Amino acid sequence: MSKTFELLESQISNTLTHIHKPTNVLVNHKMSDILDTLTIPELAKVAVLSIDTAMNHLDRISYYHFERDAILIGDLYSAHYYYVVSQIQSTHFQKSLSEAIIKINALKSYLQNEHHALKEDTFIETVFKIETHLIDALIEVYQLKNLKEKLHSRIIAQVEVNQLTYLNFLNENEIQHVIDTLHSKYKYNGVV
């Protein structure tokens, strides 16, 4: 059985047959490992990993000052997400993931605009929601509520600085402090 990130990489490579694949795309292998533990359709896993990659890549563009062409690669992963979602043919899945994406983007915008006025607890809780909202959509669609706490803590345990680049108003040390706070608040104690 292929891992989710291998499926996504293969699909994207087939799409980019005549184009040199960029090296600055970060597919979150740890998220893929988490998805691989779930008993849900492979297409659902690929869809989530694809949109996660697209959103993280687009955040990383401004943080790391990638060239403008990098936006097109983020758009490619986003378009691939919509292609995969269309193959799933589940309006419930489509609606839940769309709502999650909207919520994540709204929360990122909220942090961008209000970070200076937020108390630390509110700030940390907002980052937590951003990081767990995609998996929450899967939990809701596939009725995995019994795994919610473990999935949340496992997602938080794997968060790294390069995944929180939507916090582009913070430097790497400040982002690491956010991660350390998340790790202490949401401890991961084993496998799902």
C-alpha positions as CSV (number, residue, x, y, z in Angstrom):
1,M,0.0,0.0,0.0
2,S,1.4,3.4,-1.0
3,K,1.7,6.1,1.5
4,T,-0.4,9.2,0.9
5,F,2.5,11.5,0.2
6,E,3.8,9.0,-2.4
7,L,0.4,9.0,-4.1
8,L,0.3,12.8,-4.1
9,E,3.9,13.0,-5.4
10,S,3.2,10.6,-8.2
11,Q,0.0,12.5,-9.2
12,I,1.8,15.8,-9.2
13,S,4.8,14.4,-11.1
14,N,2.4,13.1,-13.8
15,T,0.9,16.6,-14.1
16,L,4.4,18.2,-14.3
17,T,5.8,15.9,-16.9
18,H,7.1,18.7,-19.1
19,I,8.1,21.1,-16.3
20,H,11.0,20.9,-13.8
21,K,9.5,20.2,-10.4
22,P,10.4,23.0,-7.9
23,T,12.4,22.1,-4.9
24,N,10.7,24.6,-2.5
25,V,7.5,22.6,-2.1
26,L,7.1,21.1,1.3
27,V,4.8,18.1,1.4
28,N,4.2,17.4,5.1
29,H,5.3,13.7,5.5
30,K,4.3,13.7,9.1
31,M,0.7,14.7,8.2
32,S,0.8,12.0,5.6
33,D,1.8,9.5,8.3
34,I,-1.2,10.6,10.4
35,L,-3.5,10.3,7.4
36,D,-2.2,6.8,6.7
37,T,-3.3,5.6,10.1
38,L,-6.9,6.5,9.3
39,T,-9.4,4.0,7.8
40,I,-10.8,6.4,5.2
41,P,-10.7,6.4,1.4
42,E,-7.2,7.1,-0.1
43,L,-8.7,9.9,-2.3
44,A,-9.8,11.7,0.9
45,K,-6.3,11.4,2.3
46,V,-4.7,12.7,-0.9
47,A,-7.2,15.6,-1.1
48,V,-6.3,16.7,2.5
49,L,-2.6,16.3,1.9
50,S,-2.9,18.2,-1.4
51,I,-4.7,21.2,0.1
52,D,-2.5,21.2,3.2
53,T,0.5,21.4,0.9
54,A,-1.0,24.2,-1.2
55,M,-1.9,26.3,1.8
56,N,1.4,25.8,3.6
57,H,3.3,26.5,0.3
58,L,1.4,29.7,-0.2
59,D,2.2,30.8,3.4
60,R,5.8,29.9,2.9
61,I,6.1,32.1,-0.3
62,S,5.8,35.4,1.7
63,Y,7.7,34.2,4.7
64,Y,10.7,32.9,2.8
65,H,10.4,35.5,-0.1
66,F,10.1,32.8,-2.8
67,E,10.0,34.0,-6.4
68,R,6.6,34.9,-7.7
69,D,6.5,31.8,-9.9
70,A,6.2,29.8,-6.7
71,I,2.6,31.0,-6.4
72,L,1.7,28.9,-9.5
73,I,3.0,25.8,-7.9
74,G,0.8,26.5,-4.8
75,D,-2.1,27.0,-7.2
76,L,-1.3,23.7,-8.9
77,Y,-1.6,21.8,-5.6
78,S,-4.8,23.7,-4.8
79,A,-6.2,22.8,-8.2
80,H,-5.2,19.2,-7.7
81,Y,-7.1,19.2,-4.4
82,Y,-10.3,20.3,-6.3
83,Y,-9.7,17.6,-8.9
84,V,-9.4,14.9,-6.3
85,V,-12.4,16.2,-4.4
86,S,-14.5,16.0,-7.6
87,Q,-13.5,12.3,-7.9
88,I,-14.7,11.6,-4.4
89,Q,-18.3,12.6,-5.4
90,S,-19.4,13.3,-1.8
91,T,-21.2,16.6,-1.2
92,H,-20.8,16.0,2.5
93,F,-17.0,15.7,2.1
94,Q,-16.8,18.7,-0.3
95,K,-18.8,20.9,2.0
96,S,-16.9,19.9,5.2
97,L,-13.5,20.5,3.6
98,S,-14.6,23.7,2.0
99,E,-15.9,25.0,5.3
100,A,-12.6,24.0,7.0
101,I,-10.5,25.8,4.3
102,I,-12.6,28.9,4.7
103,K,-12.3,28.8,8.5
104,I,-8.5,28.2,8.4
105,N,-8.1,31.2,6.0
106,A,-10.3,33.4,8.2
107,L,-8.3,32.4,11.3
108,K,-5.0,33.2,9.6
109,S,-6.4,36.6,8.5
110,Y,-7.6,37.2,12.1
111,L,-4.1,36.5,13.4
112,Q,-2.5,38.7,10.8
113,N,-4.8,41.6,11.7
114,E,-5.3,41.2,15.5
115,H,-2.1,39.4,16.7
116,H,-0.9,42.5,18.6
117,A,-4.1,42.8,20.6
118,L,-4.6,39.1,21.4
119,K,-3.8,37.5,24.8
120,E,-1.4,34.6,24.5
121,D,-4.0,31.9,25.3
122,T,-6.3,33.2,22.5
123,F,-3.4,33.4,20.1
124,I,-2.3,29.8,20.9
125,E,-5.8,28.5,20.7
126,T,-6.2,30.2,17.3
127,V,-3.0,28.5,16.0
128,F,-4.3,25.2,17.4
129,K,-7.6,25.6,15.5
130,I,-5.7,26.4,12.3
131,E,-3.5,23.3,12.6
132,T,-6.3,20.9,13.5
133,H,-9.2,22.2,11.3
134,L,-8.6,19.9,8.3
135,I,-8.4,16.8,10.4
136,D,-11.5,18.0,12.3
137,A,-13.4,17.9,8.9
138,L,-12.3,14.3,8.4
139,I,-13.3,13.4,11.9
140,E,-16.7,14.8,11.2
141,V,-17.2,13.3,7.8
142,Y,-15.9,9.8,8.7
143,Q,-17.2,9.8,12.2
144,L,-13.8,9.4,14.0
145,K,-14.8,11.3,17.1
146,N,-13.2,8.7,19.3
147,L,-9.8,9.6,17.7
148,K,-10.1,13.3,18.0
149,E,-8.0,14.0,21.0
150,K,-5.2,11.7,19.9
151,L,-5.2,13.1,16.3
152,H,-5.1,16.6,17.7
153,S,-2.2,15.9,20.0
154,R,-0.4,14.0,17.2
155,I,-0.8,16.9,14.7
156,I,0.5,19.4,17.3
157,A,3.4,17.1,18.2
158,Q,4.6,17.2,14.6
159,V,4.3,21.0,14.0
160,E,7.5,22.7,12.9
161,V,8.5,26.3,12.2
162,N,8.2,25.9,8.4
163,Q,4.6,25.0,8.9
164,L,3.6,28.1,10.8
165,T,4.9,30.6,8.3
166,Y,1.5,32.2,8.2
167,L,2.8,33.8,11.4
168,N,5.0,36.0,9.2
169,F,4.9,38.8,11.7
170,L,7.0,36.7,14.1
171,N,10.6,35.6,13.7
172,E,11.7,32.0,13.9
173,N,12.5,32.1,17.6
174,E,9.0,33.5,18.3
175,I,7.4,30.9,16.2
176,Q,9.4,28.2,18.1
177,H,8.0,29.7,21.3
178,V,4.5,29.2,19.9
179,I,5.3,25.6,19.0
180,D,6.8,24.9,22.5
181,T,3.7,26.3,24.1
182,L,1.5,24.2,21.9
183,H,3.6,21.1,22.7
184,S,3.3,21.7,26.4
185,K,-0.5,22.2,26.2
186,Y,-1.3,19.4,23.8
187,K,1.0,16.5,24.7
188,Y,1.2,13.5,22.5
189,N,1.5,10.2,24.3
190,G,1.5,7.5,21.7
191,V,0.2,6.4,18.4
192,V,-3.3,6.6,17.0
